[in-house]
Amino acid sequence: MPNSKKTKHGGNQQHVTIVPVEPVKGDNMDTVAYSSRSRINGESGHLIADVQSPHAKEHRIIFDRDHNVFEFRLLDGSSKHLIVYRLDELLCTTCFPLKIKSGIPVIPTKPVTSDKTLYFNFVYKKDKKQWRLKQIPVVFYTTSERDYWHSLIDTTLRRVKNRPKNIIIFINPYGGKGKAQKIFKDNVEAFFWLTPGLRYKVMLTERANHARDFIVEMPSEQWSALDGLVSVGGDGLFNELLSGALLRTQNDAGRNIDDPNTSHLVTPHIRFGIIGAGSANSIVSTVHETNDHATSAVHIAIGSECNVDVCTVHQHQKLIRISANAISYGWLGDVLRDSEEYRCLGPVRYQWSALRTTIRHPIYRGIVQFSLSHKENVNPKDQLPPCFEPCPVCNKSQGDDKYDYHWHAEFTHVICCVIPTVTPFTPHGLAPFTGIGDGTLDLALVPRISRFHNMQFMRKVAMYGGKQLYELDPSLNCYRVTKWSYQPDPDQNDPGVWNLDGEILEQPKDEPLHFKLHPQLISFFGRDAAMVKPTKRSFIKKRKSSIVYQ
């Protein structure tokens, strides 16, 4: 503990001391939310120091360990000059100044340690969506005081239970038009480098499914020591991490993930993070409400957490894919399939393929079977048109007893959203009802419509989002479900393909695919601010549908 120092106010005052637990003076202190994520068991009391600003104005710092907050007070007799930060907003403290460009730190090549100054590096919300770093320099009276505070805070941050300690970062070197590595170096790595106690390993993927295979084959000691997996790429790379972690976890726990009737899968002990460096970056845009790279890095570094639903896809009794985003069939699936031939065009290939697919105007005939969530209050039998004849399920020659409803029709779209699905093409979200981890899937069934009305439909989705579109037209066939299946009619030459998290999934010609929801199966580095509140159907006035059936 540093020695006492005589100040100009007279008398001996100890600048660093632990005082008994008592309320910290100032009205603002009581309004600060208790931060349970940063709670340090066994720590209590207040750490107090009288310091100076770089402009020689006297301040007092109070570290309230009971509420995990820092109070910075200007000692001018005014109660207005008070700033309060939570412990979970403190990224780190340094004894050297950081170079910060637009709120993004730069890793120093040769850090120059100051004599008595301690730099508090807080993350803050720059606007409604983006997070950045700010630096508050504090000048102590002695170097020993400064070192004591730095050591104590550094030790405290290392003990915060929710902050990651050991993560692996997978980078797709071809992601973001080959800029994924530069994105990580310029906008992300410094946050990890500064985080106390965080060890991170960077791996460059060399082929498809490289990340998934690495996770599945990882030695047990290395796997159990991890607490985070981060992807720097598109939704496809994240899907590899997700698939690998879920397969590894279920195998270790002895759960049969291949069985679509398995009700409870084991949640992986690690959390997932995404630095969006792909074309759509839907998952990260949905969770953080932005694709900003620094914002994603901040939430990983400080250990933010939200739970996310997952959907498994099965054929026969075998797992074939896992989704945490959106699954679409028909027009959207064909757009993705066509766009693969024009990857050299970058993101503009989707607009080009959308035009080509609209001209072709694909229609697929098949049977959708589904079971509703308890949150759904609309009976599909009151809304769905009659089945396309002949219907094997209606004739009882085909069907599955585990589903409550079915519809045999010609489809332009079959869309399932696991999360709200924010993309550059649907900035307001594709899903009308579902949230990030609310335990439901949104299943939208759009029957055969003309080219013109399909263009109208997609334009409205892009302009208003799924939620507002449903409010404009509640007669759309969209239901909150927990499981469903699709089987194309066998007389079609082309059974179509699925767009699953931005990757192509072939639809078997003579077999159904089964889709099963697993609520809040994974944890994500991110705040749950993007949770979409369910639309209350009972308050929506019914009106004539704008979709014209052909």
Backbone torsions as a table, in degrees:
resi	resn	phi	psi	omega
1	MET	NA	132.2	-179.6
2	PRO	-63.8	157.5	-179.6
3	ASN	-77.7	164.2	177.2
4	SER	-70.6	155.5	-179.2
5	LYS	-138.1	136.2	-179.9
6	LYS	-79.8	128.3	-178.8
7	THR	-104.7	173.0	-177.9
8	LYS	-72.1	-12.6	176.7
9	HIS	-78.7	-7.5	179.3
10	GLY	92.1	152.4	178.0
11	GLY	81.8	165.1	177.3
12	ASN	-90.9	129.1	179.9
13	GLN	-132.6	128.0	178.8
14	GLN	-86.2	119.8	-171.3
15	HIS	-78.6	-23.4	177.6
16	VAL	-125.8	117.5	-177.5
17	THR	-156.2	150.0	171.7
18	ILE	-95.5	124.8	-178.4
19	VAL	-110.6	161.6	179.6
20	PRO	-60.9	159.2	-179.9
21	VAL	-66.9	123.6	176.2
22	GLU	-159.9	158.2	-179.4
23	PRO	-60.8	137.6	176.1
24	VAL	-78.6	134.0	-177.1
25	LYS	-66.2	147.0	180.0
26	GLY	115.5	128.7	-177.2
27	ASP	-64.2	-31.0	-175.3
28	ASN	-65.7	-24.6	-175.4
29	MET	-63.8	-37.6	-176.2
30	ASP	-72.8	-16.6	-177.6
31	THR	-90.3	-5.9	-179.2
32	VAL	-78.4	127.6	-178.7
33	ALA	-67.0	138.3	177.4
34	TYR	-66.5	131.1	-175.9
35	SER	-102.7	90.5	-178.2
36	SER	-69.4	-24.7	-179.2
37	ARG	-64.7	-27.0	-175.9
38	SER	-105.7	14.0	-177.1
39	ARG	-65.6	132.8	176.0
40	ILE	-109.1	110.6	-177.5
41	ASN	-61.6	134.9	176.0
42	GLY	87.5	-6.1	-179.6
43	GLU	-100.9	133.7	177.6
44	SER	-153.9	176.1	-179.5
45	GLY	91.4	-178.6	-176.9
46	HIS	-122.2	137.2	173.8
47	LEU	-103.9	123.5	-171.8
48	ILE	-126.1	138.6	175.3
49	ALA	-146.3	138.7	170.0
50	ASP	-92.6	127.3	-173.4
51	VAL	-137.0	-176.0	176.2
52	GLN	-129.1	154.3	171.1
53	SER	-84.1	168.4	176.6
54	PRO	-59.1	-17.3	178.9
55	HIS	-97.3	16.0	174.7
56	ALA	69.3	19.1	173.4
57	LYS	-86.8	138.8	-174.7
58	GLU	-82.9	135.0	179.7
59	HIS	-131.9	167.6	172.1
60	ARG	-129.5	133.1	175.2
61	ILE	-105.6	133.0	174.2
62	ILE	-125.4	120.5	174.3
63	PHE	-101.4	102.5	-178.7
64	ASP	-85.9	106.0	-176.4
65	ARG	-77.9	-15.6	178.0
66	ASP	-76.8	-33.9	179.2
67	HIS	-109.0	-2.2	179.8
68	ASN	56.3	54.2	178.8
69	VAL	-135.7	155.2	173.8
70	PHE	-111.4	133.7	176.2
71	GLU	-115.5	125.6	175.8
72	PHE	-110.3	114.6	-174.8
73	ARG	-121.4	130.3	175.2
74	LEU	-80.8	124.9	-176.4
75	LEU	-86.1	69.1	176.9
76	ASP	-121.2	13.9	180.0
77	GLY	83.7	-0.9	-178.3
78	SER	-103.3	136.0	178.2
79	SER	-84.6	-4.5	-177.8
80	LYS	-81.1	-27.6	-176.0
81	HIS	-86.8	74.5	-176.5
82	LEU	-139.2	130.4	176.4
83	ILE	-125.3	134.2	-179.0
84	VAL	-124.1	131.2	175.2
85	TYR	-124.0	146.2	173.8
86	ARG	-81.3	155.3	178.8
87	LEU	-62.5	-36.7	-178.6
88	ASP	-73.5	-4.1	172.4
89	GLU	-93.3	-7.3	179.2
90	LEU	-89.6	112.0	178.2
91	LEU	-72.9	-47.3	-179.4
92	CYS	-172.0	172.1	167.2
93	THR	-119.2	146.3	178.6
94	THR	-133.0	155.6	176.0
95	CYS	-95.7	9.3	179.0
96	PHE	-135.9	150.4	179.4
97	PRO	-73.6	146.5	177.3
98	LEU	-101.7	145.0	170.0
99	LYS	-85.5	121.2	-175.7
100	ILE	-121.4	122.9	179.1
101	LYS	-110.1	111.8	179.1
102	SER	53.8	38.8	177.5
103	GLY	83.6	5.6	179.9
104	ILE	-113.7	121.1	-177.0
105	PRO	-73.1	158.4	177.4
106	VAL	-119.0	132.1	178.9
107	ILE	-65.8	120.9	-177.5
108	PRO	-73.2	140.4	177.0
109	THR	-77.7	-42.3	177.5
110	LYS	-136.1	85.7	-178.2
111	PRO	-63.9	134.3	179.7
112	VAL	-103.8	113.4	-177.3
113	THR	-76.1	132.3	177.6
114	SER	-83.3	170.8	-173.6
115	ASP	-78.1	-57.7	-174.0
116	LYS	-125.5	5.4	-173.6
117	THR	-95.2	134.9	173.8
118	LEU	-115.0	130.9	-176.4
119	TYR	-104.2	115.8	175.7
120	PHE	-88.5	123.1	-178.3
121	ASN	-109.5	100.6	-177.8
122	PHE	-100.8	143.8	169.8
123	VAL	-90.8	148.5	-178.4
124	TYR	-149.0	159.8	179.9
125	LYS	-87.5	109.0	-177.3
126	LYS	-66.7	-41.0	175.8
127	ASP	-145.5	-156.6	-176.3
128	LYS	-67.4	-19.5	-173.0
129	LYS	-126.1	-35.1	-170.6
130	GLN	-95.9	141.6	177.4
131	TRP	-112.5	144.7	-178.5
132	ARG	-141.5	179.1	-178.5
133	LEU	-114.0	136.9	173.5
134	LYS	-125.5	152.8	-176.0
135	GLN	-118.9	128.3	178.5
136	ILE	-115.8	108.9	178.4
137	PRO	-82.2	135.8	179.9
138	VAL	-128.7	126.6	-177.9
139	VAL	-100.4	117.3	177.1
140	PHE	-88.0	166.4	-179.4
141	TYR	-77.1	-28.5	178.8
142	THR	-135.8	157.6	177.0
143	THR	-66.8	-34.5	-179.6
144	SER	-65.5	-37.2	174.7
145	GLU	-61.3	-48.4	-179.7
146	ARG	-58.3	-45.7	-178.2
147	ASP	-65.6	-35.4	178.9
148	TYR	-64.0	-47.7	179.2
149	TRP	-63.1	-44.1	-178.6
150	HIS	-60.9	-45.6	-179.3
151	SER	-65.4	-42.9	-177.9
152	LEU	-66.2	-44.7	-179.1
153	ILE	-67.9	-40.5	178.3
154	ASP	-60.6	-43.7	177.9
155	THR	-64.2	-40.4	179.3
156	THR	-62.3	-45.6	-179.1
157	LEU	-64.4	-34.4	178.3
158	ARG	-66.8	-23.8	-177.9
159	ARG	-93.4	-4.3	177.6
160	VAL	-64.9	120.9	-167.9
161	LYS	-67.4	-31.1	-174.8
162	ASN	-84.6	-10.4	-179.3
163	ARG	-79.2	136.9	-178.6
164	PRO	-66.8	147.6	179.3
165	LYS	-115.0	-26.2	-174.5
166	ASN	-151.2	110.5	-178.0
167	ILE	-130.5	156.3	172.2
168	ILE	-115.3	132.7	-178.7
169	ILE	-110.1	117.7	178.5
170	PHE	-99.5	126.2	-179.2
171	ILE	-117.1	126.8	171.9
172	ASN	-86.1	106.3	-174.6
173	PRO	-64.5	-13.0	178.7
174	TYR	-100.0	-2.8	-180.0
175	GLY	-71.4	153.4	179.2
176	GLY	58.4	42.8	-177.6
177	LYS	57.3	37.3	178.0
178	GLY	82.3	10.4	-175.7
179	LYS	-103.4	9.0	-175.3
180	ALA	-61.3	-42.6	179.9
181	GLN	-64.7	-39.4	178.6
182	LYS	-67.2	-39.4	177.2
183	ILE	-59.6	-43.2	179.9
184	PHE	-65.5	-45.2	-178.1
185	LYS	-65.7	-41.9	-172.0
186	ASP	-85.0	-30.5	-169.6
187	ASN	-121.8	-9.6	-170.3
188	VAL	-124.7	-49.1	-166.7
189	GLU	-59.3	-35.2	-177.6
190	ALA	-61.0	-35.5	178.1
191	PHE	-63.1	-40.5	179.5
192	PHE	-71.7	-38.3	-179.7
193	TRP	-62.5	-33.8	-177.5
194	LEU	-82.9	-22.4	-174.0
195	THR	-68.6	120.2	-178.7
196	PRO	-61.9	133.0	174.5
197	GLY	78.4	2.5	-178.3
198	LEU	-91.6	121.8	172.5
199	ARG	-105.3	132.3	179.7
200	TYR	-136.2	144.1	179.6
201	LYS	-120.9	134.0	-178.8
202	VAL	-105.1	130.7	177.2
203	MET	-127.0	133.4	175.2
204	LEU	-95.4	124.7	179.0
205	THR	-74.0	142.6	-175.6
206	GLU	-111.9	-13.3	-177.6
207	ARG	-160.5	172.3	175.6
208	ALA	-65.1	139.4	179.2
209	ASN	66.2	14.5	176.9
210	HIS	-62.3	-46.2	-178.4
211	ALA	-65.3	-42.8	-179.6
212	ARG	-61.6	-47.0	-179.1
213	ASP	-63.8	-38.4	179.8
214	PHE	-62.1	-41.9	-178.6
215	ILE	-67.9	-43.1	-178.6
216	VAL	-64.9	-36.3	-176.1
217	GLU	-94.5	3.8	-178.0
218	MET	-63.2	139.1	176.3
219	PRO	-57.8	147.9	-175.0
220	SER	-59.3	-39.3	-178.9
221	GLU	-64.1	-41.1	179.6
222	GLN	-68.8	-40.2	-178.9
223	TRP	-65.1	-44.5	-178.0
224	SER	-69.6	-23.7	-179.7
225	ALA	-82.1	-13.9	-178.9
226	LEU	-78.5	149.4	169.0
227	ASP	-133.2	12.9	177.0
228	GLY	-166.6	142.6	172.7
229	LEU	-125.0	128.7	-176.3
230	VAL	-124.4	134.7	176.1
231	SER	-110.9	137.1	172.8
232	VAL	-116.4	95.8	-174.7
233	GLY	171.8	-150.8	-180.0
234	GLY	-97.1	-169.7	-179.6
235	ASP	-65.1	-27.7	179.8
236	GLY	-64.6	-43.1	178.3
237	LEU	-65.4	-40.2	177.0
238	PHE	-61.9	-38.9	179.5
239	ASN	-62.0	-33.7	175.5
240	GLU	-63.3	-45.0	178.6
241	LEU	-62.7	-44.2	-179.8
242	LEU	-61.6	-47.3	-178.3
243	SER	-64.2	-44.3	-179.8
244	GLY	-62.3	-44.0	-178.1
245	ALA	-67.6	-40.6	179.9
246	LEU	-68.8	-41.9	177.7
247	LEU	-61.5	-44.7	-179.0
248	ARG	-63.1	-44.4	-176.7
249	THR	-65.5	-44.3	-178.5
250	GLN	-69.0	-37.9	177.4
251	ASN	-63.4	-43.0	179.1
252	ASP	-64.8	-32.1	-177.7
253	ALA	-89.5	-4.8	-179.4
254	GLY	74.5	23.3	178.5
255	ARG	-91.6	144.6	179.1
256	ASN	-91.4	94.4	-178.1
257	ILE	-75.7	-15.5	179.2
258	ASP	-72.0	-26.8	-176.3
259	ASP	-78.6	116.9	-179.7
260	PRO	-67.4	-13.6	179.6
261	ASN	-90.3	-1.3	176.5
262	THR	-64.4	121.4	-171.7
263	SER	-86.9	-35.4	-173.8
264	HIS	-127.6	107.0	172.8
265	LEU	-90.2	160.6	-177.9
266	VAL	-87.4	132.5	178.6
267	THR	-74.4	129.1	176.9
268	PRO	-59.2	148.6	-178.6
269	HIS	-78.1	-7.6	-178.8
270	ILE	-100.7	162.0	172.7
271	ARG	-106.9	157.8	-177.7
272	PHE	-110.4	144.5	174.4
273	GLY	-135.2	151.1	177.8
274	ILE	-130.9	131.0	165.0
275	ILE	-105.2	108.0	-172.5
276	GLY	-68.2	111.2	177.8
277	ALA	-134.7	30.1	179.0
278	GLY	-110.9	-154.8	-177.8
279	SER	-88.3	-47.7	-176.4
280	ALA	-99.3	-44.2	179.7
281	ASN	53.9	45.6	-173.1
282	SER	-67.7	-43.1	-173.6
283	ILE	-65.5	-48.6	-178.4
284	VAL	-67.1	-34.8	178.2
285	SER	-67.5	-31.1	178.7
286	THR	-75.1	-45.1	-176.2
287	VAL	-69.1	-44.0	-175.8
288	HIS	-99.1	-6.2	-175.0
289	GLU	64.3	16.0	177.2
290	THR	-162.5	155.2	175.7
291	ASN	-100.3	20.1	-178.3
292	ASP	-66.8	125.7	-174.4
293	HIS	-65.9	-42.6	-178.7
294	ALA	-65.1	-36.2	177.9
295	THR	-62.2	-44.0	177.5
296	SER	-62.1	-41.6	-179.8
297	ALA	-64.1	-39.5	179.6
298	VAL	-60.5	-46.8	-176.7
299	HIS	-67.1	-31.4	175.1
300	ILE	-69.8	-45.6	-175.4
301	ALA	-64.7	-41.2	-177.5
302	ILE	-88.7	-3.3	174.0
303	GLY	78.5	31.8	174.6
304	SER	-61.3	155.1	-174.6
305	GLU	-148.9	135.9	168.9
306	CYS	-144.5	154.4	-178.1
307	ASN	-98.9	140.6	-172.4
308	VAL	-127.7	139.6	175.7
309	ASP	-72.6	156.7	178.7
310	VAL	-136.4	145.6	177.3
311	CYS	-120.4	128.4	176.5
312	THR	-100.6	147.5	-178.2
313	VAL	-117.5	128.6	-174.0
314	HIS	-126.5	146.5	170.5
315	GLN	-127.6	125.8	-169.6
316	HIS	58.6	-124.4	177.7
317	GLN	-115.4	42.1	-176.5
318	LYS	-137.1	133.6	175.1
319	LEU	-73.9	130.0	177.8
320	ILE	-115.5	-29.4	178.2
321	ARG	-152.5	163.6	176.6
322	ILE	-131.1	137.6	-178.2
323	SER	-129.6	141.6	172.3
324	ALA	-129.1	25.7	-174.3
325	ASN	-139.0	-99.0	-178.1
326	ALA	-142.7	147.7	179.5
327	ILE	-127.5	123.1	-176.0
328	SER	-136.1	148.5	-174.9
329	TYR	-136.0	155.4	-179.6
330	GLY	94.1	-125.8	-175.3
331	TRP	-61.2	-45.5	-177.8
332	LEU	-67.8	-36.7	176.5
333	GLY	-64.7	-40.4	179.8
334	ASP	-69.5	-31.8	176.0
335	VAL	-61.8	-45.0	179.7
336	LEU	-64.9	-43.0	-180.0
337	ARG	-61.5	-42.0	179.7
338	ASP	-69.5	-34.3	-176.0
339	SER	-69.3	-21.5	179.7
340	GLU	-61.4	-25.3	179.4
341	GLU	-77.9	-10.8	-174.6
342	TYR	-126.8	34.9	-179.4
343	ARG	-61.8	-24.5	179.2
344	CYS	-64.1	-17.9	-179.0
345	LEU	-82.7	-10.6	-177.4
346	GLY	76.7	-156.0	-177.0
347	PRO	-59.6	-24.1	-178.7
348	VAL	-66.7	-13.9	-179.7
349	ARG	-63.1	-26.6	-179.1
350	TYR	-69.0	-39.7	177.1
351	GLN	-65.6	-40.9	179.4
352	TRP	-64.0	-45.3	-179.8
353	SER	-70.2	-31.0	176.1
354	ALA	-63.1	-40.0	177.5
355	LEU	-65.3	-45.5	-179.2
356	ARG	-63.9	-40.2	-179.4
357	THR	-71.0	-35.2	177.2
358	THR	-63.0	-38.7	177.8
359	ILE	-65.0	-41.3	178.6
360	ARG	-69.5	-36.9	177.6
361	HIS	54.7	67.5	-178.4
362	PRO	-72.1	140.1	175.5
363	ILE	-128.8	133.6	-178.5
364	TYR	-123.9	135.4	-178.9
365	ARG	-105.8	131.3	-178.3
366	GLY	-172.1	-175.6	-177.4
367	ILE	-116.4	126.2	172.4
368	VAL	-106.3	126.4	174.8
369	GLN	-119.6	142.0	-175.5
370	PHE	-155.9	161.2	174.0
371	SER	-124.0	136.8	-174.1
372	LEU	-80.9	152.2	169.6
373	SER	-77.0	156.5	176.8
374	HIS	-66.5	-13.0	178.6
375	LYS	-83.3	-9.7	179.6
376	GLU	-86.1	132.4	-178.4
377	ASN	-120.0	17.2	178.1
378	VAL	-114.8	135.2	177.6
379	ASN	-87.9	115.5	-179.0
380	PRO	-57.9	-27.0	-179.4
381	LYS	-65.2	-22.6	178.7
382	ASP	-83.7	-12.0	-174.1
383	GLN	-117.8	-40.2	-173.2
384	LEU	-69.1	137.5	173.6
385	PRO	-65.4	167.4	178.1
386	PRO	-60.2	153.4	179.7
387	CYS	-66.7	151.1	173.6
388	PHE	-67.6	128.9	-177.2
389	GLU	-90.4	144.5	-5.8
390	PRO	-81.1	143.4	179.8
391	CYS	-105.5	117.3	-178.8
392	PRO	-61.5	-31.9	-179.0
393	VAL	-73.7	-44.0	178.0
394	CYS	-61.6	-36.2	179.2
395	ASN	-82.2	-1.9	177.9
396	LYS	62.9	22.3	174.5
397	SER	-90.9	-10.3	-179.0
398	GLN	-155.5	158.7	178.3
399	GLY	139.7	171.9	-177.0
400	ASP	-132.9	124.9	-175.3
401	ASP	-66.4	-19.1	-176.1
402	LYS	-79.1	-4.0	175.7
403	TYR	-108.2	143.0	-174.5
404	ASP	-91.6	-26.0	-175.5
405	TYR	-134.3	160.0	176.8
406	HIS	-151.9	162.8	174.3
407	TRP	-153.0	122.6	175.7
408	HIS	-102.7	116.7	-173.6
409	ALA	-156.2	173.0	169.6
410	GLU	-95.3	124.7	-171.2
411	PHE	-112.6	139.8	165.0
412	THR	-91.8	-37.3	178.6
413	HIS	-138.7	139.0	161.1
414	VAL	-128.5	114.2	-172.4
415	ILE	-126.0	129.2	175.5
416	CYS	-122.4	125.2	179.7
417	CYS	-110.7	123.6	175.4
418	VAL	-84.1	-34.4	177.0
419	ILE	-129.3	173.8	-178.8
420	PRO	-58.1	-24.0	173.2
421	THR	63.5	74.3	173.8
422	VAL	-90.9	126.0	178.8
423	THR	-136.5	170.0	174.5
424	PRO	-60.2	-23.1	-179.0
425	PHE	-93.3	-19.4	175.8
426	THR	-131.0	70.8	-173.7
427	PRO	-64.0	-19.2	179.3
428	HIS	-99.3	6.5	179.4
429	GLY	94.3	143.7	-178.9
430	LEU	-88.3	-31.7	-173.0
431	ALA	-85.0	136.3	177.0
432	PRO	-75.0	-34.6	-169.3
433	PHE	-122.5	-44.0	-167.0
434	THR	-65.4	151.6	176.3
435	GLY	-110.4	-162.7	-178.1
436	ILE	-74.8	-39.1	-178.1
437	GLY	-145.1	47.3	-175.1
438	ASP	-94.8	2.2	174.6
439	GLY	79.1	26.0	176.0
440	THR	-141.0	157.8	170.3
441	LEU	-111.8	141.5	171.6
442	ASP	-93.1	119.6	178.7
443	LEU	-113.2	111.4	-179.5
444	ALA	-106.1	128.4	-178.4
445	LEU	-118.1	109.0	-179.5
446	VAL	-109.3	110.4	-177.9
447	PRO	-73.7	-175.3	-176.2
448	ARG	-57.5	121.9	175.3
449	ILE	-132.0	163.9	-177.2
450	SER	-73.0	167.2	176.6
451	ARG	-58.1	-43.8	-177.1
452	PHE	-62.8	-46.0	-178.1
453	HIS	-72.1	-27.8	173.8
454	ASN	-66.6	-40.9	176.3
455	MET	-63.5	-39.7	176.6
456	GLN	-62.5	-43.8	-178.9
457	PHE	-61.4	-48.3	-178.9
458	MET	-66.9	-35.2	178.2
459	ARG	-64.7	-41.4	179.9
460	LYS	-68.3	-37.0	176.9
461	VAL	-62.0	-43.3	-180.0
462	ALA	-67.0	-37.4	-176.0
463	MET	-78.2	-41.7	-171.1
464	TYR	-110.1	-23.0	-172.8
465	GLY	83.6	162.1	-176.4
466	GLY	-62.2	-37.7	-177.4
467	LYS	-65.8	-49.1	180.0
468	GLN	-69.8	-32.4	178.1
469	LEU	-63.6	-40.3	178.2
470	TYR	-67.0	-35.6	178.0
471	GLU	-65.5	-33.6	176.2
472	LEU	-72.9	-33.6	-175.7
473	ASP	-142.4	81.4	-176.5
474	PRO	-71.2	-5.2	178.5
475	SER	-81.9	-0.4	174.9
476	LEU	-60.9	144.0	-177.4
477	ASN	-84.5	82.5	179.2
478	CYS	-130.8	128.7	-174.0
479	TYR	-133.5	151.0	176.7
480	ARG	-92.2	114.8	-171.9
481	VAL	-125.6	168.7	176.0
482	THR	-116.2	-21.8	176.9
483	LYS	-157.9	153.7	-179.6
484	TRP	-164.5	170.6	179.0
485	SER	-147.7	160.4	176.5
486	TYR	-140.3	135.8	174.9
487	GLN	-136.7	122.8	178.8
488	PRO	-74.2	156.0	173.7
489	ASP	-65.7	140.4	-172.8
490	PRO	-72.1	-14.5	-176.7
491	ASP	-85.8	7.9	179.6
492	GLN	-92.4	133.0	179.1
493	ASN	-67.4	-38.1	-179.7
494	ASP	-114.7	108.9	179.8
495	PRO	-75.1	-8.4	179.1
496	GLY	89.7	176.5	178.9
497	VAL	-134.4	161.5	177.4
498	TRP	-106.3	143.6	169.4
499	ASN	-97.6	99.6	-176.9
500	LEU	-110.3	106.4	-179.5
501	ASP	53.7	37.5	177.9
502	GLY	82.4	5.6	178.0
503	GLU	-119.9	149.7	-177.1
504	ILE	-80.4	133.2	172.8
505	LEU	-124.4	119.6	-179.1
506	GLU	-71.5	136.8	174.9
507	GLN	-89.9	121.0	176.4
508	PRO	-59.6	145.8	-174.3
509	LYS	-73.5	-38.4	-173.3
510	ASP	-122.5	20.3	-179.5
511	GLU	-136.9	147.6	177.7
512	PRO	-82.4	155.3	167.6
513	LEU	-105.3	137.8	-179.4
514	HIS	-111.8	137.0	-176.5
515	PHE	-120.8	126.0	-174.4
516	LYS	-127.9	130.2	178.5
517	LEU	-84.3	139.4	172.5
518	HIS	-125.5	100.0	-172.6
519	PRO	-64.3	133.2	173.5
520	GLN	47.4	46.4	-176.1
521	LEU	-77.2	-28.3	-177.6
522	ILE	-124.3	159.5	175.3
523	SER	-109.7	142.9	-174.4
524	PHE	-124.4	143.6	172.8
525	PHE	-74.3	93.0	179.9
526	GLY	177.8	153.5	176.5
527	ARG	-82.2	150.1	-176.1
528	ASP	-87.7	37.8	-176.6
529	ALA	-74.9	-18.6	-176.1
530	ALA	-89.7	7.8	-178.6
531	MET	-59.6	126.4	-179.0
532	VAL	-89.3	125.8	178.1
533	LYS	-73.8	133.7	-177.2
534	PRO	-60.4	139.9	174.9
535	THR	-74.0	130.6	-179.9
536	LYS	-86.0	107.7	-175.7
537	ARG	-63.0	-32.5	-173.6
538	SER	-65.5	-19.8	-178.5
539	PHE	-98.1	3.3	-177.7
540	ILE	-99.1	125.5	-179.9
541	LYS	-74.4	131.3	-179.9
542	LYS	-69.8	141.0	176.9
543	ARG	-146.4	166.7	-175.8
544	LYS	-65.9	139.6	-178.5
545	SER	-67.5	144.0	176.1
546	SER	-89.5	-5.2	178.0
547	ILE	-87.7	129.2	-179.6
548	VAL	-100.9	119.2	179.8
549	TYR	-78.4	137.8	-177.9
550	GLN	-104.6	NA	NA
